[in-house]
Amino acid sequence: DPDAYKGRNVVERAFNKAKHWRGVATRYDKLACTYRAGIVMALTVEWLKLLGDMT
């Protein structure tokens, strides 16, 4: 299904960008909520970079 593949590709790219962040890639955090916050922060920064490129 092409639509399902397209959605999966978007998710895989997002995780790949998050893995460029050292704390997310190596999972230094002991608590799941702290790790999740790091992922959210990393992806938010990447999203803001993308929005900046659109201007």
KAJO-V99471 format. One record per residue. N is the residue number from 1. RES is the residue in one letter. BURIAL is 1 if it has 24 or more other C-alpha atoms within 12 Angstrom, else 0. D_LAST is the distance of its C-alpha to the last C-alpha in Angstrom with 1 decimal. Layout:
# KAJO-V99471
n: <N/N>
res: <RES/RES>
burial: <BURIAL/BURIAL>
d_last: <D_LAST/D_LAST>
This chain:
# KAJO-V99471
n: <1/2/3/4/5/6/7/8/9/10/11/12/13/14/15/16/17/18/19/20/21/22/23/24/25/26/27/28/29/30/31/32/33/34/35/36/37/38/39/40/41/42/43/44/45/46/47/48/49/50/51/52/53/54/55>
res: <D/P/D/A/Y/K/G/R/N/V/V/E/R/A/F/N/K/A/K/H/W/R/G/V/A/T/R/Y/D/K/L/A/C/T/Y/R/A/G/I/V/M/A/L/T/V/E/W/L/K/L/L/G/D/M/T>
burial: <0/0/0/0/0/0/0/0/0/0/0/0/0/0/0/0/1/1/0/0/0/0/0/1/0/0/0/0/0/0/0/0/0/0/0/0/0/1/1/0/0/1/1/0/0/0/0/0/0/0/0/0/0/0/0>
d_last: <33.3/29.9/28.1/29.7/28.8/25.1/25.1/27.1/24.8/21.8/24.1/25.4/22.0/21.3/24.7/24.3/21.2/23.3/26.2/24.4/25.1/28.7/29.9/28.8/30.1/33.5/33.9/35.5/35.5/38.7/37.7/35.7/33.8/32.7/31.6/29.7/27.9/26.9/25.5/23.5/22.2/21.3/19.5/17.6/16.4/15.4/13.6/11.7/10.8/9.6/7.4/6.0/5.6/3.8/0.0>
